[in-house]
Amino acid sequence: MAQTPQQRRANDKFFKVQEARRGKSEDQIKKRTKDTPKSPISPVWLAVLAFIVFGGIIFEVLSRFFLGGR
């Protein structure tokens, strides 16, 4: 069966990764993946926290602006 262009691109990408790993020890490969640390909080929770902190300030400013500080 002939390869589709999508399969060919995926195979080329896989081959490049495997070729880069060839001849290296497992420690060297693992070091490379640990260079990018992940954030301890997900972006969704960060957005929720920002909304709670800054949303209250924004709503307060808007209410004072439109209601005139009653």
All heavy atoms as TSV, in Angstrom:
chain	resi	resn	atom	element	x	y	z
A	1	MET	N	N	0.841	-1.169	0.000
A	1	MET	CA	C	0.000	0.000	0.000
A	1	MET	C	C	0.895	1.245	0.000
A	1	MET	O	O	1.878	1.314	0.732
A	1	MET	CB	C	-0.890	-0.014	1.244
A	1	MET	CG	C	-1.814	1.156	1.286
A	1	MET	SD	S	-3.344	0.844	2.126
A	1	MET	CE	C	-3.068	1.358	3.758
A	2	ALA	N	N	0.549	2.222	-0.791
A	2	ALA	CA	C	1.342	3.439	-0.918
A	2	ALA	C	C	1.099	4.354	0.279
A	2	ALA	O	O	0.019	4.376	0.866
A	2	ALA	CB	C	0.974	4.173	-2.196
A	3	GLN	N	N	2.139	5.107	0.608
A	3	GLN	CA	C	2.016	6.045	1.714
A	3	GLN	C	C	1.291	7.306	1.267
A	3	GLN	O	O	1.502	7.800	0.164
A	3	GLN	CB	C	3.394	6.458	2.221
A	3	GLN	CG	C	4.098	5.429	3.032
A	3	GLN	CD	C	5.401	5.985	3.588
A	3	GLN	OE1	O	5.919	6.987	3.109
A	3	GLN	NE2	N	5.931	5.307	4.583
A	4	THR	N	N	0.477	7.828	2.176
A	4	THR	CA	C	-0.147	9.124	1.915
A	4	THR	C	C	0.874	10.200	2.285
A	4	THR	O	O	1.832	9.932	3.033
A	4	THR	CB	C	-1.418	9.297	2.760
A	4	THR	OG1	O	-1.053	9.291	4.142
A	4	THR	CG2	C	-2.432	8.190	2.474
A	5	PRO	N	N	0.695	11.412	1.798
A	5	PRO	CA	C	1.633	12.486	2.175
A	5	PRO	C	C	1.696	12.713	3.684
A	5	PRO	O	O	2.754	13.002	4.230
A	5	PRO	CB	C	1.078	13.706	1.451
A	5	PRO	CG	C	0.352	13.152	0.274
A	5	PRO	CD	C	-0.228	11.851	0.750
A	6	GLN	N	N	0.565	12.564	4.364
A	6	GLN	CA	C	0.547	12.744	5.819
A	6	GLN	C	C	1.381	11.662	6.503
A	6	GLN	O	O	2.152	11.950	7.424
A	6	GLN	CB	C	-0.892	12.694	6.318
A	6	GLN	CG	C	-1.026	12.928	7.803
A	6	GLN	CD	C	-2.476	12.860	8.256
A	6	GLN	OE1	O	-3.365	12.540	7.482
A	6	GLN	NE2	N	-2.709	13.153	9.507
A	7	GLN	N	N	1.256	10.424	6.046
A	7	GLN	CA	C	2.057	9.340	6.611
A	7	GLN	C	C	3.541	9.555	6.335
A	7	GLN	O	O	4.386	9.310	7.193
A	7	GLN	CB	C	1.629	7.997	6.024
A	7	GLN	CG	C	0.311	7.481	6.532
A	7	GLN	CD	C	-0.111	6.219	5.810
A	7	GLN	OE1	O	0.189	6.049	4.634
A	7	GLN	NE2	N	-0.808	5.351	6.515
A	8	ARG	N	N	3.846	10.027	5.140
A	8	ARG	CA	C	5.251	10.261	4.781
A	8	ARG	C	C	5.867	11.336	5.681
A	8	ARG	O	O	6.993	11.199	6.156
A	8	ARG	CB	C	5.343	10.671	3.306
A	8	ARG	CG	C	6.788	10.799	2.841
A	8	ARG	CD	C	6.906	10.898	1.335
A	8	ARG	NE	N	6.541	9.598	0.775
A	8	ARG	CZ	C	5.687	9.428	-0.230
A	8	ARG	NH1	N	5.123	10.462	-0.791
A	8	ARG	NH2	N	5.401	8.234	-0.690
A	9	ARG	N	N	5.115	12.427	5.948
A	9	ARG	CA	C	5.629	13.479	6.843
A	9	ARG	C	C	5.840	12.945	8.253
A	9	ARG	O	O	6.839	13.257	8.908
A	9	ARG	CB	C	4.661	14.659	6.869
A	9	ARG	CG	C	4.758	15.558	5.656
A	9	ARG	CD	C	4.010	16.857	5.856
A	9	ARG	NE	N	2.585	16.676	6.150
A	9	ARG	CZ	C	1.622	16.570	5.233
A	9	ARG	NH1	N	1.921	16.648	3.953
A	9	ARG	NH2	N	0.374	16.410	5.586
A	10	ALA	N	N	4.888	12.137	8.720
A	10	ALA	CA	C	5.019	11.564	10.064
A	10	ALA	C	C	6.220	10.627	10.142
A	10	ALA	O	O	6.956	10.635	11.132
A	10	ALA	CB	C	3.737	10.827	10.450
A	11	ASN	N	N	6.423	9.832	9.105
A	11	ASN	CA	C	7.578	8.933	9.086
A	11	ASN	C	C	8.888	9.704	9.043
A	11	ASN	O	O	9.861	9.336	9.707
A	11	ASN	CB	C	7.497	7.983	7.893
A	11	ASN	CG	C	6.455	6.901	8.087
A	11	ASN	OD1	O	6.031	6.642	9.195
A	11	ASN	ND2	N	6.028	6.306	6.984
A	12	ASP	N	N	8.947	10.783	8.275
A	12	ASP	CA	C	10.158	11.604	8.218
A	12	ASP	C	C	10.456	12.233	9.571
A	12	ASP	O	O	11.606	12.283	10.012
A	12	ASP	CB	C	10.013	12.689	7.156
A	12	ASP	CG	C	10.066	12.134	5.746
A	12	ASP	OD1	O	10.584	11.006	5.570
A	12	ASP	OD2	O	9.595	12.825	4.819
A	13	LYS	N	N	9.410	12.721	10.237
A	13	LYS	CA	C	9.595	13.335	11.549
A	13	LYS	C	C	10.114	12.296	12.553
A	13	LYS	O	O	11.038	12.560	13.317
A	13	LYS	CB	C	8.270	13.916	12.027
A	13	LYS	CG	C	8.348	14.616	13.345
A	13	LYS	CD	C	7.000	15.186	13.735
A	13	LYS	CE	C	7.058	15.813	15.111
A	13	LYS	NZ	N	5.755	16.301	15.554
A	14	PHE	N	N	9.509	11.103	12.540
A	14	PHE	CA	C	9.935	10.038	13.436
A	14	PHE	C	C	11.375	9.637	13.148
A	14	PHE	O	O	12.170	9.426	14.066
A	14	PHE	CB	C	9.007	8.820	13.285
A	14	PHE	CG	C	9.372	7.666	14.159
A	14	PHE	CD1	C	9.061	7.676	15.507
A	14	PHE	CD2	C	10.038	6.568	13.636
A	14	PHE	CE1	C	9.402	6.608	16.316
A	14	PHE	CE2	C	10.379	5.497	14.440
A	14	PHE	CZ	C	10.058	5.523	15.781
A	15	PHE	N	N	11.730	9.545	11.873
A	15	PHE	CA	C	13.087	9.168	11.493
A	15	PHE	C	C	14.095	10.195	11.992
A	15	PHE	O	O	15.162	9.840	12.496
A	15	PHE	CB	C	13.193	9.025	9.969
A	15	PHE	CG	C	14.583	8.746	9.499
A	15	PHE	CD1	C	15.168	7.503	9.690
A	15	PHE	CD2	C	15.330	9.732	8.874
A	15	PHE	CE1	C	16.464	7.252	9.260
A	15	PHE	CE2	C	16.621	9.497	8.444
A	15	PHE	CZ	C	17.190	8.247	8.634
A	16	LYS	N	N	13.775	11.480	11.888
A	16	LYS	CA	C	14.694	12.528	12.350
A	16	LYS	C	C	14.924	12.433	13.857
A	16	LYS	O	O	16.044	12.609	14.341
A	16	LYS	CB	C	14.154	13.899	11.982
A	16	LYS	CG	C	14.274	14.205	10.512
A	16	LYS	CD	C	13.690	15.559	10.174
A	16	LYS	CE	C	13.717	15.798	8.682
A	16	LYS	NZ	N	13.088	17.062	8.313
A	17	VAL	N	N	13.850	12.164	14.602
A	17	VAL	CA	C	13.989	12.035	16.057
A	17	VAL	C	C	14.846	10.825	16.399
A	17	VAL	O	O	15.738	10.897	17.254
A	17	VAL	CB	C	12.599	11.934	16.722
A	17	VAL	CG1	C	12.719	11.543	18.184
A	17	VAL	CG2	C	11.849	13.239	16.593
A	18	GLN	N	N	14.585	9.711	15.725
A	18	GLN	CA	C	15.348	8.497	15.999
A	18	GLN	C	C	16.812	8.657	15.599
A	18	GLN	O	O	17.706	8.162	16.274
A	18	GLN	CB	C	14.734	7.295	15.258
A	18	GLN	CG	C	13.370	6.909	15.787
A	18	GLN	CD	C	13.402	6.557	17.260
A	18	GLN	OE1	O	14.261	5.816	17.718
A	18	GLN	NE2	N	12.452	7.106	17.997
A	19	GLU	N	N	17.048	9.364	14.507
A	19	GLU	CA	C	18.420	9.585	14.059
A	19	GLU	C	C	19.176	10.457	15.054
A	19	GLU	O	O	20.364	10.252	15.312
A	19	GLU	CB	C	18.408	10.239	12.676
A	19	GLU	CG	C	19.762	10.312	12.032
A	19	GLU	CD	C	19.687	10.872	10.627
A	19	GLU	OE1	O	18.747	11.615	10.340
A	19	GLU	OE2	O	20.582	10.552	9.840
A	20	ALA	N	N	18.493	11.447	15.655
A	20	ALA	CA	C	19.141	12.304	16.644
A	20	ALA	C	C	19.469	11.527	17.918
A	20	ALA	O	O	20.443	11.824	18.598
A	20	ALA	CB	C	18.237	13.489	16.971
A	21	ARG	N	N	18.669	10.517	18.228
A	21	ARG	CA	C	18.896	9.725	19.435
A	21	ARG	C	C	19.963	8.665	19.249
A	21	ARG	O	O	20.524	8.163	20.223
A	21	ARG	CB	C	17.601	9.031	19.844
A	21	ARG	CG	C	16.520	9.976	20.287
A	21	ARG	CD	C	15.269	9.232	20.620
A	21	ARG	NE	N	15.495	8.466	21.840
A	21	ARG	CZ	C	14.558	7.800	22.496
A	21	ARG	NH1	N	13.337	7.783	22.038
A	21	ARG	NH2	N	14.848	7.136	23.579
A	22	ARG	N	N	20.250	8.324	18.029
A	22	ARG	CA	C	21.164	7.225	17.741
A	22	ARG	C	C	22.561	7.507	18.286
A	22	ARG	O	O	23.127	8.574	18.085
A	22	ARG	CB	C	21.226	7.015	16.231
A	22	ARG	CG	C	21.794	5.672	15.844
A	22	ARG	CD	C	21.680	5.435	14.372
A	22	ARG	NE	N	20.273	5.362	13.994
A	22	ARG	CZ	C	19.798	5.736	12.810
A	22	ARG	NH1	N	20.596	6.213	11.906
A	22	ARG	NH2	N	18.526	5.626	12.534
A	23	GLY	N	N	23.103	6.562	19.025
A	23	GLY	CA	C	24.460	6.684	19.542
A	23	GLY	C	C	24.563	7.402	20.874
A	23	GLY	O	O	25.657	7.596	21.386
A	24	LYS	N	N	23.441	7.800	21.449
A	24	LYS	CA	C	23.470	8.492	22.729
A	24	LYS	C	C	22.964	7.571	23.823
A	24	LYS	O	O	22.135	6.700	23.585
A	24	LYS	CB	C	22.594	9.748	22.672
A	24	LYS	CG	C	23.108	10.784	21.709
A	24	LYS	CD	C	22.260	12.015	21.712
A	24	LYS	CE	C	22.789	13.028	20.714
A	24	LYS	NZ	N	21.930	14.185	20.625
A	25	SER	N	N	23.454	7.807	25.036
A	25	SER	CA	C	23.001	6.999	26.161
A	25	SER	C	C	21.620	7.482	26.618
A	25	SER	O	O	21.178	8.572	26.272
A	25	SER	CB	C	23.991	7.092	27.316
A	25	SER	OG	O	23.981	8.393	27.854
A	26	GLU	N	N	20.973	6.671	27.435
A	26	GLU	CA	C	19.641	7.026	27.944
A	26	GLU	C	C	19.702	8.281	28.812
A	26	GLU	O	O	18.766	9.060	28.848
A	26	GLU	CB	C	19.053	5.857	28.742
A	26	GLU	CG	C	18.617	4.701	27.885
A	26	GLU	CD	C	17.461	5.053	26.952
A	26	GLU	OE1	O	16.566	5.806	27.364
A	26	GLU	OE2	O	17.473	4.579	25.812
A	27	ASP	N	N	20.821	8.468	29.545
A	27	ASP	CA	C	20.956	9.654	30.392
A	27	ASP	C	C	20.975	10.926	29.562
A	27	ASP	O	O	20.373	11.927	29.936
A	27	ASP	CB	C	22.235	9.567	31.226
A	27	ASP	CG	C	22.167	8.462	32.265
A	27	ASP	OD1	O	21.044	8.073	32.646
A	27	ASP	OD2	O	23.244	7.987	32.689
A	28	GLN	N	N	21.671	10.907	28.442
A	28	GLN	CA	C	21.717	12.083	27.576
A	28	GLN	C	C	20.346	12.383	26.978
A	28	GLN	O	O	19.968	13.539	26.842
A	28	GLN	CB	C	22.725	11.881	26.450
A	28	GLN	CG	C	24.154	11.878	26.913
A	28	GLN	CD	C	25.112	11.510	25.799
A	28	GLN	OE1	O	24.767	10.749	24.901
A	28	GLN	NE2	N	26.320	12.033	25.871
A	29	ILE	N	N	19.600	11.346	26.650
A	29	ILE	CA	C	18.267	11.540	26.080
A	29	ILE	C	C	17.314	12.091	27.138
A	29	ILE	O	O	16.529	12.990	26.869
A	29	ILE	CB	C	17.743	10.212	25.500
A	29	ILE	CG1	C	18.606	9.802	24.307
A	29	ILE	CG2	C	16.295	10.333	25.078
A	29	ILE	CD1	C	18.346	8.400	23.813
A	30	LYS	N	N	17.405	11.568	28.366
A	30	LYS	CA	C	16.529	12.032	29.434
A	30	LYS	C	C	16.846	13.456	29.845
A	30	LYS	O	O	15.955	14.212	30.208
A	30	LYS	CB	C	16.627	11.103	30.642
A	30	LYS	CG	C	15.958	9.770	30.407
A	30	LYS	CD	C	16.085	8.880	31.611
A	30	LYS	CE	C	15.466	7.523	31.338
A	30	LYS	NZ	N	15.639	6.614	32.462
A	31	LYS	N	N	18.126	13.856	29.806
A	31	LYS	CA	C	18.510	15.225	30.147
A	31	LYS	C	C	17.831	16.222	29.222
A	31	LYS	O	O	17.390	17.275	29.645
A	31	LYS	CB	C	20.024	15.407	30.026
A	31	LYS	CG	C	20.803	15.045	31.231
A	31	LYS	CD	C	22.258	15.408	31.013
A	31	LYS	CE	C	23.159	14.744	32.006
A	31	LYS	NZ	N	24.565	15.003	31.742
A	32	ARG	N	N	17.752	15.877	27.971
A	32	ARG	CA	C	17.175	16.788	26.983
A	32	ARG	C	C	15.691	17.022	27.253
A	32	ARG	O	O	15.190	18.133	27.097
A	32	ARG	CB	C	17.359	16.209	25.584
A	32	ARG	CG	C	16.878	17.108	24.500
A	32	ARG	CD	C	17.227	16.557	23.153
A	32	ARG	NE	N	16.638	17.393	22.135
A	32	ARG	CZ	C	16.104	16.955	21.032
A	32	ARG	NH1	N	16.093	15.675	20.771
A	32	ARG	NH2	N	15.576	17.778	20.162
A	33	THR	N	N	14.979	16.025	27.672
A	33	THR	CA	C	13.554	16.191	27.933
A	33	THR	C	C	13.298	16.923	29.240
A	33	THR	O	O	12.249	17.538	29.400
A	33	THR	CB	C	12.834	14.830	27.961
A	33	THR	OG1	O	13.425	14.013	28.964
A	33	THR	CG2	C	12.930	14.136	26.622
A	34	LYS	N	N	14.233	16.890	30.189
A	34	LYS	CA	C	14.032	17.553	31.466
A	34	LYS	C	C	14.410	19.038	31.427
A	34	LYS	O	O	14.223	19.731	32.416
A	34	LYS	CB	C	14.845	16.854	32.550
A	34	LYS	CG	C	14.300	15.491	32.904
A	34	LYS	CD	C	15.095	14.864	34.019
A	34	LYS	CE	C	14.544	13.501	34.363
A	34	LYS	NZ	N	15.318	12.845	35.408
A	35	ASP	N	N	14.912	19.524	30.312
A	35	ASP	CA	C	15.317	20.920	30.224
A	35	ASP	C	C	14.137	21.883	30.241
A	35	ASP	O	O	14.293	23.042	30.562
A	35	ASP	CB	C	16.144	21.166	28.958
A	35	ASP	CG	C	17.541	20.569	29.065
A	35	ASP	OD1	O	17.966	20.279	30.198
A	35	ASP	OD2	O	18.196	20.409	28.017
A	36	THR	N	N	12.949	21.417	29.885
A	36	THR	CA	C	11.781	22.291	29.842
A	36	THR	C	C	10.868	21.962	31.021
A	36	THR	O	O	10.034	21.066	30.937
A	36	THR	CB	C	11.008	22.099	28.519
A	36	THR	OG1	O	10.667	20.724	28.393
A	36	THR	CG2	C	11.848	22.518	27.333
A	37	PRO	N	N	11.027	22.693	32.132
A	37	PRO	CA	C	10.190	22.413	33.302
A	37	PRO	C	C	8.752	22.886	33.071
A	37	PRO	O	O	8.518	23.890	32.398
A	37	PRO	CB	C	10.861	23.208	34.415
A	37	PRO	CG	C	11.556	24.320	33.718
A	37	PRO	CD	C	11.968	23.771	32.378
A	38	LYS	N	N	7.824	22.138	33.633
A	38	LYS	CA	C	6.414	22.505	33.514
A	38	LYS	C	C	6.021	23.385	34.692
A	38	LYS	O	O	6.574	23.297	35.784
A	38	LYS	CB	C	5.538	21.255	33.510
A	38	LYS	CG	C	5.633	20.471	32.238
A	38	LYS	CD	C	4.591	19.386	32.226
A	38	LYS	CE	C	4.600	18.655	30.913
A	38	LYS	NZ	N	3.566	17.626	30.876
A	39	SER	N	N	5.042	24.224	34.445
A	39	SER	CA	C	4.520	25.084	35.488
A	39	SER	C	C	3.731	24.244	36.491
A	39	SER	O	O	3.023	23.321	36.098
A	39	SER	CB	C	3.616	26.144	34.867
A	39	SER	OG	O	3.026	26.933	35.873
A	40	PRO	N	N	3.818	24.558	37.775
A	40	PRO	CA	C	3.073	23.765	38.753
A	40	PRO	C	C	1.565	24.006	38.715
A	40	PRO	O	O	0.809	23.271	39.317
A	40	PRO	CB	C	3.665	24.203	40.095
A	40	PRO	CG	C	4.231	25.545	39.841
A	40	PRO	CD	C	4.671	25.544	38.401
A	41	ILE	N	N	1.127	25.048	38.003
A	41	ILE	CA	C	-0.302	25.343	37.905
A	41	ILE	C	C	-0.669	25.413	36.428
A	41	ILE	O	O	0.065	25.965	35.617
A	41	ILE	CB	C	-0.645	26.656	38.649
A	41	ILE	CG1	C	-2.134	26.903	38.661
A	41	ILE	CG2	C	0.084	27.823	38.065
A	41	ILE	CD1	C	-2.552	28.018	39.595
A	42	SER	N	N	-1.801	24.830	36.094
A	42	SER	CA	C	-2.209	24.789	34.692
A	42	SER	C	C	-2.685	26.166	34.234
A	42	SER	O	O	-3.106	26.995	35.056
A	42	SER	CB	C	-3.320	23.762	34.495
A	42	SER	OG	O	-4.524	24.236	35.048
A	43	PRO	N	N	-2.644	26.430	32.929
A	43	PRO	CA	C	-3.090	27.731	32.428
A	43	PRO	C	C	-4.561	28.022	32.726
A	43	PRO	O	O	-4.940	29.171	32.921
A	43	PRO	CB	C	-2.859	27.633	30.922
A	43	PRO	CG	C	-1.809	26.591	30.758
A	43	PRO	CD	C	-2.021	25.627	31.875
A	44	VAL	N	N	-5.390	26.989	32.794
A	44	VAL	CA	C	-6.811	27.200	33.094
A	44	VAL	C	C	-6.971	27.741	34.510
A	44	VAL	O	O	-7.694	28.721	34.742
A	44	VAL	CB	C	-7.586	25.879	32.918
A	44	VAL	CG1	C	-9.022	26.032	33.378
A	44	VAL	CG2	C	-7.533	25.412	31.479
A	45	TRP	N	N	-6.294	27.121	35.471
A	45	TRP	CA	C	-6.398	27.592	36.856
A	45	TRP	C	C	-5.760	28.964	37.035
A	45	TRP	O	O	-6.207	29.760	37.867
A	45	TRP	CB	C	-5.791	26.583	37.815
A	45	TRP	CG	C	-6.662	25.383	37.989
A	45	TRP	CD1	C	-6.395	24.125	37.557
A	45	TRP	CD2	C	-7.953	25.343	38.586
A	45	TRP	NE1	N	-7.445	23.303	37.863
A	45	TRP	CE2	C	-8.420	24.020	38.494
A	45	TRP	CE3	C	-8.770	26.294	39.185
A	45	TRP	CZ2	C	-9.660	23.631	38.988
A	45	TRP	CZ3	C	-10.004	25.899	39.675
A	45	TRP	CH2	C	-10.433	24.591	39.572
A	46	LEU	N	N	-4.730	29.226	36.258
A	46	LEU	CA	C	-4.106	30.547	36.308
A	46	LEU	C	C	-5.079	31.616	35.817
A	46	LEU	O	O	-5.167	32.701	36.396
A	46	LEU	CB	C	-2.833	30.540	35.458
A	46	LEU	CG	C	-1.866	31.690	35.654
A	46	LEU	CD1	C	-1.393	31.755	37.090
A	46	LEU	CD2	C	-0.687	31.521	34.723
A	47	ALA	N	N	-5.836	31.303	34.756
A	47	ALA	CA	C	-6.838	32.235	34.241
A	47	ALA	C	C	-7.963	32.444	35.253
A	47	ALA	O	O	-8.442	33.576	35.440
A	47	ALA	CB	C	-7.392	31.719	32.917
A	48	VAL	N	N	-8.392	31.368	35.928
A	48	VAL	CA	C	-9.438	31.495	36.949
A	48	VAL	C	C	-8.955	32.374	38.095
A	48	VAL	O	O	-9.681	33.258	38.568
A	48	VAL	CB	C	-9.854	30.095	37.465
A	48	VAL	CG1	C	-10.727	30.194	38.700
A	48	VAL	CG2	C	-10.568	29.324	36.368
A	49	LEU	N	N	-7.745	32.165	38.523
A	49	LEU	CA	C	-7.175	32.966	39.605
A	49	LEU	C	C	-7.055	34.431	39.199
A	49	LEU	O	O	-7.391	35.337	39.978
A	49	LEU	CB	C	-5.802	32.406	40.002
A	49	LEU	CG	C	-5.105	33.099	41.166
A	49	LEU	CD1	C	-5.912	32.937	42.438
A	49	LEU	CD2	C	-3.721	32.527	41.350
A	50	ALA	N	N	-6.607	34.678	37.972
A	50	ALA	CA	C	-6.495	36.057	37.489
A	50	ALA	C	C	-7.872	36.707	37.412
A	50	ALA	O	O	-8.032	37.891	37.740
A	50	ALA	CB	C	-5.818	36.077	36.126
A	51	PHE	N	N	-8.892	35.957	36.993
A	51	PHE	CA	C	-10.241	36.517	36.928
A	51	PHE	C	C	-10.751	36.871	38.313
A	51	PHE	O	O	-11.365	37.915	38.511
A	51	PHE	CB	C	-11.202	35.526	36.262
A	51	PHE	CG	C	-12.618	35.995	36.255
A	51	PHE	CD1	C	-13.017	36.983	35.369
A	51	PHE	CD2	C	-13.544	35.478	37.135
A	51	PHE	CE1	C	-14.320	37.439	35.359
A	51	PHE	CE2	C	-14.849	35.920	37.130
A	51	PHE	CZ	C	-15.237	36.907	36.244
A	52	ILE	N	N	-10.470	36.016	39.291
A	52	ILE	CA	C	-10.930	36.291	40.655
A	52	ILE	C	C	-10.244	37.535	41.205
A	52	ILE	O	O	-10.882	38.402	41.803
A	52	ILE	CB	C	-10.665	35.070	41.566
A	52	ILE	CG1	C	-11.598	33.925	41.169
A	52	ILE	CG2	C	-10.843	35.422	43.030
A	52	ILE	CD1	C	-11.287	32.615	41.858
A	53	VAL	N	N	-8.947	37.651	40.980
A	53	VAL	CA	C	-8.198	38.790	41.528
A	53	VAL	C	C	-8.522	40.083	40.779
A	53	VAL	O	O	-8.900	41.084	41.376
A	53	VAL	CB	C	-6.679	38.508	41.490
A	53	VAL	CG1	C	-5.889	39.739	41.863
A	53	VAL	CG2	C	-6.348	37.347	42.412
A	54	PHE	N	N	-8.359	40.043	39.454
A	54	PHE	CA	C	-8.519	41.270	38.683
A	54	PHE	C	C	-9.971	41.535	38.288
A	54	PHE	O	O	-10.340	42.673	38.024
A	54	PHE	CB	C	-7.648	41.225	37.424
A	54	PHE	CG	C	-6.187	41.169	37.749
A	54	PHE	CD1	C	-5.452	40.028	37.483
A	54	PHE	CD2	C	-5.546	42.237	38.346
A	54	PHE	CE1	C	-4.111	39.964	37.781
A	54	PHE	CE2	C	-4.205	42.188	38.665
A	54	PHE	CZ	C	-3.486	41.045	38.375
A	55	GLY	N	N	-10.797	40.487	38.237
A	55	GLY	CA	C	-12.202	40.676	37.876
A	55	GLY	C	C	-12.935	41.511	38.894
A	55	GLY	O	O	-13.752	42.368	38.549
A	56	GLY	N	N	-12.668	41.285	40.162
A	56	GLY	CA	C	-13.306	42.089	41.211
A	56	GLY	C	C	-12.934	43.556	41.112
A	56	GLY	O	O	-13.784	44.439	41.304
A	57	ILE	N	N	-11.688	43.824	40.803
A	57	ILE	CA	C	-11.242	45.210	40.656
A	57	ILE	C	C	-11.933	45.864	39.466
A	57	ILE	O	O	-12.419	46.998	39.553
A	57	ILE	CB	C	-9.704	45.258	40.498
A	57	ILE	CG1	C	-9.035	44.762	41.774
A	57	ILE	CG2	C	-9.239	46.665	40.145
A	57	ILE	CD1	C	-7.548	44.538	41.642
A	58	ILE	N	N	-11.996	45.148	38.363
A	58	ILE	CA	C	-12.624	45.696	37.155
A	58	ILE	C	C	-14.105	45.951	37.395
A	58	ILE	O	O	-14.630	47.016	37.031
A	58	ILE	CB	C	-12.404	44.748	35.958
A	58	ILE	CG1	C	-10.919	44.739	35.576
A	58	ILE	CG2	C	-13.266	45.146	34.768
A	58	ILE	CD1	C	-10.542	43.683	34.569
A	59	PHE	N	N	-14.824	45.000	38.015
A	59	PHE	CA	C	-16.244	45.201	38.296
A	59	PHE	C	C	-16.465	46.367	39.252
A	59	PHE	O	O	-17.431	47.123	39.113
A	59	PHE	CB	C	-16.866	43.921	38.861
A	59	PHE	CG	C	-17.049	42.851	37.832
A	59	PHE	CD1	C	-16.698	41.545	38.121
A	59	PHE	CD2	C	-17.585	43.137	36.582
A	59	PHE	CE1	C	-16.864	40.545	37.184
A	59	PHE	CE2	C	-17.755	42.138	35.639
A	59	PHE	CZ	C	-17.395	40.844	35.934
A	60	GLU	N	N	-15.592	46.538	40.208
A	60	GLU	CA	C	-15.717	47.652	41.152
A	60	GLU	C	C	-15.524	48.994	40.444
A	60	GLU	O	O	-16.276	49.947	40.665
A	60	GLU	CB	C	-14.696	47.497	42.279
A	60	GLU	CG	C	-14.780	48.535	43.353
A	60	GLU	CD	C	-16.063	48.439	44.158
A	60	GLU	OE1	O	-16.605	47.333	44.282
A	60	GLU	OE2	O	-16.511	49.488	44.672
A	61	VAL	N	N	-14.537	49.071	39.584
A	61	VAL	CA	C	-14.299	50.312	38.833
A	61	VAL	C	C	-15.478	50.619	37.917
A	61	VAL	O	O	-15.929	51.762	37.835
A	61	VAL	CB	C	-12.977	50.213	38.030
A	61	VAL	CG1	C	-12.845	51.360	37.044
A	61	VAL	CG2	C	-11.786	50.194	38.975
A	62	LEU	N	N	-15.992	49.622	37.237
A	62	LEU	CA	C	-17.138	49.826	36.348
A	62	LEU	C	C	-18.381	50.248	37.126
A	62	LEU	O	O	-19.124	51.140	36.683
A	62	LEU	CB	C	-17.429	48.556	35.541
A	62	LEU	CG	C	-16.427	48.219	34.455
A	62	LEU	CD1	C	-16.778	46.884	33.808
A	62	LEU	CD2	C	-16.368	49.311	33.408
A	63	SER	N	N	-18.605	49.632	38.268
A	63	SER	CA	C	-19.794	50.008	39.045
A	63	SER	C	C	-19.671	51.434	39.572
A	63	SER	O	O	-20.643	52.182	39.593
A	63	SER	CB	C	-20.018	49.027	40.191
A	63	SER	OG	O	-18.998	49.153	41.150
A	64	ARG	N	N	-18.480	51.842	39.975
A	64	ARG	CA	C	-18.298	53.227	40.444
A	64	ARG	C	C	-18.431	54.229	39.308
A	64	ARG	O	O	-18.933	55.325	39.503
A	64	ARG	CB	C	-16.941	53.374	41.103
A	64	ARG	CG	C	-16.858	52.570	42.358
A	64	ARG	CD	C	-16.005	53.196	43.363
A	64	ARG	NE	N	-15.975	52.311	44.515
A	64	ARG	CZ	C	-15.634	52.727	45.702
A	64	ARG	NH1	N	-15.286	53.974	45.862
A	64	ARG	NH2	N	-15.640	51.893	46.704
A	65	PHE	N	N	-17.987	53.829	38.132
A	65	PHE	CA	C	-18.057	54.721	36.979
A	65	PHE	C	C	-19.498	54.900	36.523
A	65	PHE	O	O	-19.953	56.017	36.285
A	65	PHE	CB	C	-17.208	54.165	35.837
A	65	PHE	CG	C	-17.201	55.011	34.610
A	65	PHE	CD1	C	-16.506	56.211	34.569
A	65	PHE	CD2	C	-17.908	54.607	33.485
A	65	PHE	CE1	C	-16.520	56.993	33.431
A	65	PHE	CE2	C	-17.918	55.398	32.346
A	65	PHE	CZ	C	-17.222	56.581	32.314
A	66	PHE	N	N	-20.250	53.823	36.419
A	66	PHE	CA	C	-21.622	53.909	35.890
A	66	PHE	C	C	-22.652	54.264	36.956
A	66	PHE	O	O	-23.644	54.906	36.650
A	66	PHE	CB	C	-22.015	52.588	35.226
A	66	PHE	CG	C	-21.324	52.373	33.893
A	66	PHE	CD1	C	-20.407	51.352	33.737
A	66	PHE	CD2	C	-21.578	53.209	32.831
A	66	PHE	CE1	C	-19.775	51.157	32.526
A	66	PHE	CE2	C	-20.947	53.036	31.612
A	66	PHE	CZ	C	-20.051	52.003	31.463
A	67	LEU	N	N	-22.439	53.861	38.189
A	67	LEU	CA	C	-23.414	54.148	39.250
A	67	LEU	C	C	-23.041	55.408	40.034
A	67	LEU	O	O	-23.816	55.851	40.863
A	67	LEU	CB	C	-23.549	52.950	40.192
A	67	LEU	CG	C	-24.059	51.657	39.549
A	67	LEU	CD1	C	-24.079	50.551	40.597
A	67	LEU	CD2	C	-25.442	51.860	38.973
A	68	GLY	N	N	-21.890	55.939	39.816
A	68	GLY	CA	C	-21.500	57.192	40.449
A	68	GLY	C	C	-21.171	57.076	41.914
A	68	GLY	O	O	-21.225	58.048	42.644
A	69	GLY	N	N	-20.786	55.898	42.371
A	69	GLY	CA	C	-20.334	55.733	43.762
A	69	GLY	C	C	-21.447	55.900	44.778
A	69	GLY	O	O	-21.235	56.525	45.799
A	70	ARG	N	N	-22.628	55.408	44.511
A	70	ARG	CA	C	-23.749	55.543	45.443
A	70	ARG	C	C	-23.463	54.954	46.771
A	70	ARG	O	O	-23.110	54.007	47.150
A	70	ARG	CB	C	-25.001	54.861	44.881
A	70	ARG	CG	C	-25.597	55.629	43.759
A	70	ARG	CD	C	-26.914	55.025	43.416
A	70	ARG	NE	N	-27.133	55.148	41.983
A	70	ARG	CZ	C	-28.130	54.617	41.353
A	70	ARG	NH1	N	-28.986	53.887	41.982
A	70	ARG	NH2	N	-28.273	54.786	40.084
